[in-house]
Amino acid sequence: MKVGDLVKWVIPGGLPVTEHAGGIITDGPREGFQGTERRECYEVCWFAHDEAGWHNDYNLELTSESR
């Protein structure tokens, strides 16, 4: 994933999430953590909420790559 890619929010296990239906990566990657495990994080601006936040890569699914 990279800046400009379109993503959607996912929960591991495949549960649907509608409140973060789509967004665009605006920064990253940077190093983050899930407990003691290192993870890549990306800043995403969510279209439905017009707000940005940092999220671990495993919670993001790529829907369209930028060129």
C-alpha positions in Angstrom: 0.0 0.0 0.0 1.1 3.6 -0.6 -0.1 7.2 -0.5 -3.1 7.6 -2.9 -4.4 4.1 -2.7 -8.1 3.6 -1.9 -8.8 1.2 1.0 -11.7 -0.1 3.1 -11.7 -1.0 6.8 -11.8 -4.7 7.6 -11.9 -6.7 10.8 -9.8 -9.9 10.8 -12.3 -12.7 10.5 -14.2 -11.0 7.7 -16.9 -9.2 9.7 -18.4 -6.3 7.6 -17.8 -2.8 8.7 -19.9 0.0 7.2 -18.9 3.1 9.2 -15.6 3.2 7.4 -16.8 2.2 4.0 -13.9 3.8 2.1 -10.9 6.0 2.4 -7.6 7.1 0.9 -4.1 6.6 2.3 -2.6 10.0 3.0 0.6 9.0 4.8 2.8 6.0 5.7 3.9 3.5 6.2 5.3 3.9 9.6 6.1 1.4 12.3 3.4 0.5 14.8 2.6 -2.2 17.2 -0.1 -4.8 17.8 0.8 -5.8 21.4 4.5 -6.6 21.1 4.4 -7.4 17.4 5.6 -4.8 15.0 3.1 -3.8 12.2 3.1 -1.3 9.4 0.6 1.6 9.9 -1.0 4.0 7.4 -2.9 7.2 7.8 -6.2 7.0 6.1 -8.7 9.8 5.5 -12.2 8.3 5.7 -14.7 9.7 3.2 -17.8 9.1 5.3 -16.4 10.9 8.3 -14.0 13.4 6.7 -11.4 12.5 9.3 -8.0 10.8 9.3 -6.5 8.2 11.6 -3.6 5.8 11.7 -4.5 2.1 11.2 -2.5 -1.2 11.2 -2.1 -2.8 7.8 -4.1 -5.9 8.7 -7.2 -3.7 9.2 -7.0 -2.2 5.7 -8.0 -3.8 2.4 -6.8 -2.3 -0.9 -9.7 -1.5 -3.2 -7.8 0.6 -5.9 -4.1 1.3 -6.4 -2.8 4.7 -7.4 -0.2 4.9 -10.1 
